[in-house]
């Protein structure tokens, strides 16, 4: 299952961000490292307990968080 999820992440980075396969692998590793370091916070956000009570991880919330992470 982890290999399948990893492959989906890498493919998504290639398709949506236009990254070449090697760069997509590198970015996926950064994402995985970040997720491991902040697993508790991410879980709290996913269950509606994070971000000052703004609710769970809706598509809009995820887009907003990623935008902030990427400086957009």
C-alpha positions, 0 to 999 in steps of 0.5 A: 500500500505504501508503494502505491501511495508513494507512486500516486504522490510522485505521479501527481507531482509530475502531472500537476506541478510539471516536475520531471520524475527525479524532481518529483521523487525529491519533492515527494521525499520532502513532503513525506519528511514534513508529514512525519515531523508534523503527523500529530498536527496534521491528524488534528487538522484532519479530524477538525481539531487544528488551525484554530477550530477552522474544521477538518481538511476540506479541499479548500483548506488543503489548497490554502495550506499548500498555498501558504507552504509554497508562498502563494 
